[in-house]
Amino acid sequence: MLYNKLVRDNIPEIIKAKGEAVSFHIASEEEFIFKLKEKLLEEASEFNESSSIEELADLMEVIDALVTFYNFTPEDLAKIKVTKKSQRGAFNKRIILYES
């Protein structure tokens, strides 16, 4: 089966352990970030369809990889989240804006 997509680190070994042939390469930095963003959309779409905790965990794993790639820190991310929440609010009130 042909994929051409970013997969988790242990996938090639899992496939080999099943006795199946596997072909892959290590992405360049440019290809990696492109495929990581592609994976972000894929996982978001899968969560949108299923709303399962497993898909949400996959989405968070991709976000963690993006945080690492861009040398962001979880602390910086948390600070920005708090700032935005205090200035603009969260999504708790379920407000749907019609027009502005």
N, C-alpha and C positions, 0 to 999 in steps of 0.2 A: 504494500500500500504506500502511496506517495503522500508526504505531508508538507515538507518545507516550512515548518513552524518551530518556534522555540518550545522546548520541552524542559521539564524538570531534570536536574542533574543525574538522577539515577535511572532514567528511562532506558538509555541504551543497554545498561547491564540487566535490567528487568527483561527486556526483549531477548537478549542473548541467553538468559537463564531459561527461557521458554524454548530454546533451541531454534529460534528464528534468526534469520540474517538481519543485520542492521547496518545502515549507512548513514553517516552524519559528519558534520565538520564543526569546528569551533569558530564562532562568529567573530568577525572583526568588531571593533568598538562601534563603528558606524552601523553595521548590520545588526549588532546586538540591541542597540537602543531603538532602532526601527522595529525589530521583531518584538521587543519588550512592549512598546506602545501598541503594536498590533495585538499582542497577547492581553493587554489591559482591556481593549475593546471586546475581545473574544470572551474574556471572563466576565466582564460587565454584562454582556449580552446573555451569557449562560445563567448568571444570577437573576437577570431580569425575567428569564423564562421560568426558572425553577424556584427562586427565592429560598434555596436550600443553604444551610449553614456550611456545607462542603464547598459550594460555589463561592460563598462569601469569603471563606478561608483562602481559596485559590486567588481571588481578587486581592485580598490583603497581602498574599505572598508576592504578587506582582508589584504591588505598591511598595512593599519592603525592598524589592530589587531596584525599583526606581529611586527610592530614597538613597540606597547605597551607591548606585551609579552616579547620581548627581552630587554625591558627598554632602547630602543634607544630613542633619542629625534628627533623631526622634524628638529630642528636646526642642530644637528649633521649630520643627513641625508642630509640636504641642503648643508652643508659645504663639505661633501664628494662628492656630486654631482657636485658642483662648481669646486672642485679640479680635479676630473676626466675629466670634460669638458675642463678645461684649459690645462690639460696635454695631453689628448688623443682626444679631440674634442667631438662633439655631433654626431648626425646622420643626420644633415641637408644636407650634400652633396650627400647623397644616394649612397655611395661608396660600391660596392660589390667586396670583395677581392677574387681573384681566386687562388693565390698561394703565398707562402712566402718562 
